[in-house]
Amino acid sequence: MRSYLKNFISTFNYVSILYVFLWSFCIASRFASLGNPLIDVDEGFYLFVGGQILQGAVPFVDIWDRKPIGLFLLYSFFHLFGPYRILAYQIGATLCVGFTSMIVMKMAMAISSPFGAFLAALLYISCLNIAGGEGGQSPVFYNLLVAFSMYLIFKNVVEKKGRQPDIQKTAYAVMLIMGISIQIKYTTLFEGIFSGIFLLFALYQKIKSIRVLSLQAVIWICIACLPTIVVAVVYMMAGYGQEWWFANIASIFHRGQRNHALVRHQAAKMLEFTLPLLVSIPFRRIFCLGMTKQQKLCGRFFDLWTFSALSGVAVFGSWYTHYALPLFTPLTIVSAAYWNRSAGKIWMLLLLGYMTFKGQTTIIKHQNSRGDKIVFQNILSNTSKNKGCLFIYSGSPIFYDFANFCKMTTHPFPGHFHEYIERSSTGMDPLIEIQHILSQKPMYILSREPAIEGENMQVRQLLYQSLSSYYYPAYRVALKDNSIVVYKLTGSPK
């Protein structure tokens, strides 16, 4: 008994030390981004909308976007921190990454040693930086919910082979968590469907009754849909049911198609940093023949989870690099099997070193091409010299949150104007809407130059006709491959 207790305490201390290093690595790997308001236009928009909600704005009505309301409510919470709201959302994101990496490590220990699982968790943290997850992109937050759901299934059904009541209780919790995650990003639907199917199969193995299974399936679906139904009902009761339906469900089907060459380029980038992790699945099956029956069972569960996450990316496409972020949770877990063989150990250490280095250089690259705290402050000071409205044609909406925001349009997200694929999917004609905005003579107009690939050139041409006639470039900051220009209304004080 004493020997058993001693071994337990020794193991506990060892794993605890690994967790300390894990959190230290997490903070260090994301430190370079901390406090930067210009990490990504999406995050700036989420924070801006979160602040507008606190002022009474209704998402999808007063401010249009197709992201579910849960994401904006999350950023509303961060906005409560006032002048520290940028740090608040980035610290919140770092906490989510740290806790998700702990879950990765816990599950990876089922197919590898604690140290191999620890390296897999480090890989998860590093890979996020490569794919634009150094800030608060939505997967950074919902990956924690999805990972926790999978952990519940893993512990209560895969590892313990729970009884019928255990499976049902696990399913209720998992479906509710998945339902909440769907209200942060709808793409988690695929992993939610996988969770339900897996749990139904496990339940059927226990009860062998189609009638009971069907009843449980209906209950689970209702639980998973409950958060979305609640939101839809609230909007319907407020008289905005049609607005909610179009923004959340219908609009995505009106989106245009990206240039095939650009899609192939993005797909190649995503393949570059996912393939080294993905090949760990055949590696485990071919070279880790000494694994126990239980380890193989856990490995199959992780494989199925991986393919469910891949299906979400396949359906929604490879338009943006950050679409790959949900893949890293299951992929880094399955990569822990590399540590079970000598050659795999070398490969895993090299992979971690490369991903860590690449992640940090990607953060620096983003700062050079998008801007940093200094660029933000300079642009903000130049759009605040005189009282007047600001219109952001191309750039981060974060400036709306700090400058004088005028409600000139219900579509303040810049991409809905300048992206060609969005021309018929937002419920407004960008050519007509931009004329409506320009007729209000905003004091400042913010634009990136030159035009980006896939831009709606008709909208840009219309804008620049007005800029050449009524505005002058008051401030310009040169970044890598582009410039941010602040145009000021002619005749206003300089």
Salt bridges, closest charged atoms under 4 A:
ASP40 OD2 - ARG370 NH1 3.56
ASP42 OD2 - HIS322 NE2 3.89
ASP65 OD2 - LYS67 NZ 3.97
ASP65 OD1 - HIS416 NE2 3.51
GLU134 OE2 - HIS366 ND1 2.77
GLU159 OE1 - LYS155 NZ 2.95
ASP166 OD2 - ARG163 NE 3.80
ASP303 OD2 - ARG284 NH2 2.50
ASP303 OD2 - ARG285 NH2 3.16
ASP401 OD1 - HIS79 NE2 2.87
ASP401 OD2 - ARG85 NE 2.63
GLU419 OE1 - ARG258 NH2 3.42
GLU422 OE2 - ARG66 NH1 3.01
GLU422 OE2 - ARG255 NE 3.24
GLU449 OE1 - ARG476 NH1 3.28
GLU455 OE2 - ARG460 NE 2.42
